[in-house]
């Protein structure tokens, strides 16, 4: 058995193409998570940031940011030529959180893979406050997929029956399970975190639907205290084979139960074809922390 662990900082950092701006301001986030991203709100800044990463032997970059009132990534259209240039001029693996994307934009999006949340209708209406449905996100999934982009769906454990959100999705190489996390200074800061058993059940149900697919426990989940460890171990027991930023206790548990641990300097949605480039071993050149210090890439707490 193998447990793949993922450490995106600093060699696969998130970059906000909207800077600190988000017009959507979802109730669970309220733009808080933009503070942990490197800002690059113009094409020139984005090229500069990615060039610096490439010069320092980074593995890749996650293009993310705030969203407009319709759920699309701010500045994406004006960034398309810059993204093409980055893809052509650097060795970086490019992941993107695109939000809603139409067919035309998908065909002009030169990235290696996309991380796309497939939320429930309840979450779309009550948390994102969008006049959209799960089917609209599924449509974006196929716009990206038909454009030749590898899409890794993200499913949030929150309102129940998460596996049903993937009923209209085809066979996948990976699925990321994230967990609703009450975040300070947001309208949902006092809501409860789903119990570890609920996270485990969601993973079991998804595994039944996609038995050949790797399931990852993503970075967006409680990351403090006992609940963190309990969720991680429950995820492992339930069929997850990837965990981003696992606790020491989880690593110890995995070793005690016969798992071989592999470390990747990347985000946990990384497609298998890129694993060799991100795998950390004795022959891997260490990524320079100088860039990390310069741009203050922060780990979400």
C-alpha positions as CSV (number, residue, x, y, z in Angstrom):
1,X,0.0,0.0,0.0
2,X,1.1,3.5,-0.8
3,X,0.2,6.8,0.8
4,X,1.0,9.8,-1.4
5,X,1.6,13.0,0.6
6,X,1.6,16.4,-1.0
7,X,3.4,19.6,0.1
8,X,2.7,22.5,-2.3
9,X,4.7,25.1,-0.4
10,X,6.9,26.6,-1.7
11,X,7.5,24.7,-5.0
12,X,3.8,24.7,-6.2
13,X,2.3,27.9,-4.7
14,X,-1.1,29.5,-5.3
15,X,-1.1,32.7,-7.2
16,X,-4.1,35.0,-7.3
17,X,-4.7,36.5,-10.7
18,X,-7.3,38.9,-9.1
19,X,-4.9,40.1,-6.4
20,X,-7.0,40.6,-3.3
21,X,-10.3,41.2,-5.1
22,X,-13.3,38.9,-5.0
23,X,-16.8,40.1,-5.9
24,X,-18.5,36.9,-5.0
25,X,-17.5,36.8,-1.3
26,X,-18.9,33.4,-0.4
27,X,-20.1,33.0,3.1
28,X,-17.5,30.4,4.0
29,X,-14.5,32.4,2.8
30,X,-15.2,36.1,2.6
31,X,-12.0,36.6,0.7
32,X,-9.9,35.4,3.7
33,X,-8.0,32.7,1.7
34,X,-6.8,35.2,-0.9
35,X,-4.4,36.5,1.8
36,X,-2.4,33.3,1.5
37,X,-1.8,33.7,-2.2
38,X,0.9,35.5,-4.2
39,X,-0.7,38.5,-5.9
40,X,-0.4,38.8,-9.7
41,X,-3.4,40.8,-10.9
42,X,-1.9,41.9,-14.2
43,X,-0.4,39.8,-17.1
44,X,3.0,41.4,-16.5
45,X,3.0,40.5,-12.8
46,X,1.9,36.9,-13.5
47,X,4.7,36.4,-16.0
48,X,7.2,37.9,-13.6
49,X,6.1,35.7,-10.7
50,X,6.1,32.5,-12.8
51,X,9.4,33.3,-14.4
52,X,10.9,33.7,-10.9
53,X,9.4,30.4,-9.8
54,X,10.8,28.6,-12.8
55,X,14.3,30.1,-12.2
56,X,14.2,28.7,-8.7
57,X,13.3,25.2,-9.9
58,X,9.7,25.2,-8.8
59,X,7.5,22.3,-9.9
60,X,4.4,24.2,-10.8
61,X,1.9,26.9,-9.9
62,X,-1.8,27.0,-9.0
63,X,-3.6,29.9,-10.7
64,X,-6.5,30.9,-8.6
65,X,-8.1,34.1,-7.1
66,X,-11.4,35.8,-6.5
67,X,-14.5,35.4,-8.6
68,X,-17.0,37.7,-10.3
69,X,-20.7,37.8,-9.5
70,X,-21.4,35.0,-12.0
71,X,-18.8,32.6,-10.5
72,X,-16.0,33.1,-13.1
73,X,-12.4,33.7,-12.2
74,X,-11.7,37.4,-12.3
75,X,-9.1,38.6,-14.9
76,X,-9.1,35.1,-16.6
77,X,-9.8,36.4,-20.1
78,X,-7.0,39.1,-20.0
79,X,-4.6,36.5,-18.6
80,X,-5.0,34.0,-21.4
81,X,-2.1,35.3,-23.5
82,X,0.2,35.5,-20.4
83,X,-0.7,31.9,-19.5
84,X,0.2,30.7,-23.0
85,X,3.5,32.5,-22.7
86,X,4.2,30.9,-19.3
87,X,3.4,27.5,-20.7
88,X,5.7,28.0,-23.6
89,X,8.6,29.7,-21.8
90,X,8.8,27.8,-18.5
91,X,8.8,24.2,-17.2
92,X,6.1,24.9,-14.7
93,X,3.1,22.5,-14.4
94,X,0.1,24.8,-14.4
95,X,-3.1,24.0,-12.4
96,X,-6.0,26.4,-12.4
97,X,-9.2,27.0,-10.3
98,X,-11.2,28.5,-13.2
99,X,-14.8,28.7,-11.9
100,X,-17.3,28.7,-14.7
101,X,-15.7,28.5,-18.1
102,X,-17.5,28.5,-21.5
103,X,-16.3,26.5,-24.5
104,X,-14.4,29.3,-26.2
105,X,-12.4,30.1,-23.1
106,X,-11.7,26.5,-22.4
107,X,-10.3,26.0,-25.9
108,X,-7.9,29.0,-25.3
109,X,-6.8,28.0,-21.8
110,X,-3.3,26.6,-22.0
111,X,-2.9,24.7,-18.7
112,X,-2.0,21.2,-17.7
113,X,-5.0,20.5,-15.5
114,X,-7.9,22.1,-13.7
115,X,-9.2,21.8,-10.2
116,X,-13.0,22.3,-10.4
117,X,-15.3,22.1,-7.4
118,X,-18.6,20.3,-8.0
119,X,-20.8,21.8,-5.3
120,X,-24.3,20.8,-4.2
121,X,-27.3,23.0,-5.1
122,X,-27.6,23.8,-1.4
123,X,-24.1,25.1,-1.2
124,X,-24.4,27.0,-4.5
125,X,-27.5,28.8,-3.2
126,X,-26.7,29.3,0.5
127,X,-23.0,29.6,0.6
128,X,-21.9,30.9,-2.8
129,X,-25.2,32.7,-3.3
130,X,-25.2,32.1,-7.0
131,X,-28.1,31.6,-9.3
132,X,-26.6,28.4,-10.7
133,X,-26.9,24.6,-10.2
134,X,-24.7,21.6,-9.9
135,X,-25.4,20.9,-13.6
136,X,-23.8,24.3,-14.5
137,X,-20.6,23.1,-12.9
138,X,-20.8,19.8,-14.7
139,X,-21.2,21.7,-17.9
140,X,-17.9,23.5,-17.2
141,X,-16.3,20.2,-16.4
142,X,-17.2,19.0,-19.9
143,X,-16.2,22.3,-21.6
144,X,-12.7,21.8,-20.0
145,X,-12.5,18.1,-20.7
146,X,-13.6,18.5,-24.3
147,X,-10.9,21.1,-24.8
148,X,-8.3,18.5,-23.8
149,X,-7.7,19.6,-20.2
150,X,-7.4,17.1,-17.4
151,X,-10.1,18.0,-14.9
152,X,-9.9,16.9,-11.2
153,X,-13.2,17.4,-9.5
154,X,-13.3,18.7,-5.9
155,X,-16.2,17.7,-3.7
156,X,-16.8,19.4,-0.3
157,X,-18.2,17.3,2.6
158,X,-20.9,19.6,4.0
159,X,-24.5,19.1,3.1
160,X,-24.6,15.3,2.6
161,X,-24.7,12.8,-0.3
162,X,-21.6,14.3,-1.8
163,X,-21.0,11.2,-4.0
164,X,-24.2,12.0,-5.9
165,X,-22.6,15.2,-7.2
166,X,-20.4,13.1,-9.4
167,X,-23.2,11.0,-11.0
168,X,-22.8,12.8,-14.4
169,X,-19.0,12.7,-14.4
170,X,-17.1,10.2,-16.4
171,X,-14.2,8.0,-15.2
172,X,-11.5,10.1,-13.5
173,X,-7.9,9.9,-12.7
174,X,-8.3,11.6,-9.4
175,X,-10.9,13.1,-7.1
176,X,-10.2,15.6,-4.3
177,X,-12.4,15.5,-1.2
178,X,-12.4,18.7,0.9
179,X,-14.2,19.4,4.2
180,X,-16.1,22.4,5.2
181,X,-14.1,24.4,7.7
182,X,-15.5,27.2,9.9
183,X,-13.2,30.1,9.2
184,X,-12.7,33.1,11.5
185,X,-14.1,36.4,10.3
186,X,-16.6,34.8,7.9
187,X,-20.4,34.6,8.2
188,X,-20.1,30.8,8.8
189,X,-17.4,30.9,11.5
190,X,-19.7,29.4,14.1
191,X,-20.9,26.4,12.0
192,X,-19.8,22.9,12.8
193,X,-17.2,20.9,11.0
194,X,-18.6,17.6,9.6
195,X,-17.7,14.6,11.8
196,X,-14.8,12.4,10.7
197,X,-17.2,9.6,10.1
198,X,-19.1,11.7,7.6
199,X,-15.9,12.4,5.7
200,X,-15.1,8.7,5.8
201,X,-18.6,7.8,4.5
202,X,-18.3,10.3,1.6
203,X,-15.0,8.8,0.6
204,X,-16.4,5.2,0.8
205,X,-19.3,6.1,-1.4
206,X,-17.2,7.9,-4.0
207,X,-14.8,4.9,-4.0
208,X,-17.8,2.6,-4.8
209,X,-18.6,4.8,-7.8
210,X,-15.0,5.1,-9.0
211,X,-13.1,2.0,-7.7
212,X,-10.1,2.7,-9.9
213,X,-9.8,6.3,-9.1
214,X,-7.4,7.8,-6.6
215,X,-9.1,9.8,-3.9
216,X,-7.3,12.7,-2.2
217,X,-8.0,14.5,1.1
218,X,-7.3,18.1,0.1
219,X,-5.8,21.0,1.9
220,X,-9.2,22.7,2.5
221,X,-10.2,21.0,5.7
222,X,-9.7,21.6,9.5
223,X,-6.0,21.8,10.2
224,X,-5.8,22.2,13.9
225,X,-6.2,19.8,16.9
226,X,-7.6,16.4,17.2
227,X,-10.3,16.8,14.5
228,X,-7.5,17.2,11.9
229,X,-5.9,13.9,12.9
230,X,-9.2,12.1,13.2
231,X,-10.4,13.2,9.7
232,X,-7.1,12.2,8.1
233,X,-7.0,8.8,9.6
234,X,-10.7,8.2,8.9
235,X,-10.0,9.2,5.2
236,X,-7.1,6.8,5.0
237,X,-9.2,3.9,6.4
238,X,-12.0,4.7,4.0
239,X,-10.0,4.5,0.8
240,X,-8.1,7.8,0.3
241,X,-4.6,7.2,-1.0
242,X,-3.5,10.8,-1.2
243,X,-3.4,13.5,1.6
244,X,-2.2,17.0,1.3
245,X,-0.2,18.2,4.3
246,X,-0.8,15.2,6.6
247,X,-0.2,15.5,10.4
248,X,2.7,13.6,12.0
249,X,0.3,11.3,13.7
250,X,-1.3,10.3,10.4
251,X,2.1,9.6,8.9
252,X,3.0,7.4,11.9
253,X,-0.4,5.6,11.7
254,X,0.2,4.9,8.0
255,X,3.7,3.5,8.6
256,X,2.4,1.3,11.5
257,X,-0.2,-0.1,9.1
258,X,2.2,-1.0,6.3
259,X,2.0,2.0,4.0
260,X,4.9,3.1,2.0
261,X,5.0,6.9,2.1
262,X,5.8,8.9,-1.0
263,X,6.2,12.7,-0.9
264,X,5.4,15.1,-3.7
265,X,6.2,18.8,-3.8
266,X,2.9,19.6,-5.5
267,X,-0.8,20.0,-4.9
268,X,-2.8,16.8,-4.3
269,X,-4.7,17.0,-7.5
270,X,-1.6,16.4,-9.5
271,X,-2.2,13.9,-12.4
272,X,-0.1,10.8,-12.4
273,X,1.8,11.7,-15.6
274,X,3.5,14.5,-13.7
275,X,4.4,12.6,-10.5
276,X,8.0,11.9,-11.5
277,X,8.7,15.6,-11.7
278,X,7.3,16.3,-8.3
279,X,8.5,13.2,-6.4
280,X,10.9,14.0,-3.6
281,X,13.8,11.6,-3.2
282,X,17.5,11.7,-2.4
283,X,18.3,12.7,-6.0
284,X,15.8,15.6,-6.1
285,X,17.2,19.0,-6.1
286,X,15.9,21.1,-3.2
287,X,13.7,24.0,-4.1
288,X,15.1,27.4,-3.2
289,X,13.3,29.0,-0.3
290,X,14.5,32.5,-1.4
291,X,11.5,33.0,-3.6
292,X,9.2,31.8,-0.9
293,X,10.6,34.4,1.5
294,X,10.4,37.2,-1.1
295,X,6.7,36.8,-2.0
296,X,5.5,35.6,1.4
297,X,3.5,32.6,0.3
298,X,1.6,31.7,3.4
299,X,0.1,28.3,4.3
300,X,-3.6,28.5,5.1
301,X,-4.3,28.0,8.8
